[in-house]
Amino acid sequence: MLRGRTPECAALDALLAQAQAGESRVLVLRGEPGIGKTALLDYLAERAADCRVIRAAGVESEMDLTFAGLHQLCGPLLDRLDHLPAPQAGALELGTAGQVFARVADEASKSGLSVNGSIKSFNLEK
């Protein structure tokens, strides 16, 4: 348990238990630099030893790079492309090859479906 973070750790433990029970959950951690956001994420990742954890970190120098965070999240999932329908796999392959990730709205839609499908496939494997 993190010192002085009992309420936050309890909330993270509850979120993890719900996710492990198959419920969909989202976590948003925000705050000023240095207040312990990364320590809380590390705590959660350690507690989720029986889960696959993928993480992304915002980096100011990548602020102008389209889909930089999404690229970080999808990197560990690229070996799952063969589990996706061809159009969705193609949309992700375009993005990971350093080309424009979504040239038109249709491609953006395919990319979103690809990420969703890839993450679901990734979760089913565990």
N, C-alpha and C positions, 0 to 999 in steps of 0.2 A: 504494500500500500504506500502511496506517495504521502509524504509528511504534509499534513494540513490540507489534503485534497480528498478527504473521505467522501463528501457529497458527490464530487465529480467522478471518483472511482466507482461509487455505487451506481451512478447513472450509466457509466460505461459498461459495468458488469451486467446491468439489466438489458442494455442494448445488445450486448453480445449474446446473452441467453435467448433473447427474442429472435435474433438472427439465426442462431443455432437450431431454434425450433422451426425454422423455415419461414419466418415472417420477414417481410422486406423492411429495411430500416435505412435511414440516411443520418449521417453525422456531419454537422458543421461546427468546426472549432474556429473561433475568431478571437482576436484580441491583439493587444500591443505586443511588440517584440519583447521577448525575454520573460513572459509571464508563465511559461511552462506548457505551451500547446504541444510541442514535440514530445515532452516527457509524458503527457497524457496519451498521445498516440502510441508511444513506445510501450506504455503500460497496457494499452488495449491489444496491441500486436502480441505481446508476451502472453496475455491471457487467452489469446485465440490460437493457441498452439495446434489445435486440431483443425484449423481452418487455413485456407489459402488467403494470404493477405497481399494485396497490391496497393502501392502507395504512389502518390505524386506530390511533388513539392513545388510551390510557386517560386520562381526565380525572377527577380526584376529584370535581369538582362534578357530573359526570354519573353517579356511582355508583348513584344511586337510579333512574335512568331505564332502564326495561326495554329491553333490546336496543340501547342507544346505540351500542356498538361495531359491532354487526351493521348498524345503519343507516349508519354511516360506510363500511363495506365495500361495502354494496349501492348506495350513491348513484351511483357511476360505472356501475353495471350496469343502471340503470332503463330505459335506452333499448333494452334487450334483452328486455323483458317479452313482446314479441310472439313470441318464439322459445320460450316456455314453454307448457305445457298450461294451459288456462283456469283450473282450480282453483288451480294453483300461482301463476300470475300474479296472480290475485285475492288470494291470501294476502299476497303482497308488496305489492300496491297498498294493502291495508288497513294494513299496517305503515308504509308510507311516507307515508300520509295523516295520520299523527299519531294514529290510532285505536289501540285496544288491538291489539298485534301478534299475540297468540295468545290468544283467549278460552277456548278449550277445547283439550284434547289433540289433537284432530283438526286444528284450525287450526295448532297448533304443528308437527305433523307435515308439513302442507302447506307451512308456512313454511320448514322445513328442506329439504324437497325443492325448493322454489322457489329458495332460495339456492344449493343444489348445482347445479341445472339452469342457473341464470343464470350462475354462475361457469364451468361447462363451456361454455356458449354463448359467453361472453365470450372464453374461451381459444381456441375453434375459429375465431373471427373473425380472429385474428392470424396 
